[in-house]
Amino acid sequence: MGTTHAITDRLAALLDEEHELRTRAMHHGGGLSRDEQSRLSKLESELDAVVRLLQQRRALEVFDDDAR
């Protein structure tokens, strides 16, 4: 269960950073710098990967519970 907690912590951190960048873009009418745009793109990819990992982890937990 500890691994799942670490994954959800990582997911929360990524979501916080994504939210910060998107909020900054909205409040600073000029959008994001190239570096910020690049970081946002990387965040989106990381978020996708972490969500897939969490889904896999949770599926394994369900499977393990059914095996008992």
Secondary structure, 3 states (H helix, E strand, C coil): CHHHHHHHHHHHHHHHHHHHHHHHHHHCCCCCCHHHHHHHHHHHHHHHHHHHHHHHHHHHHHHHHHHC
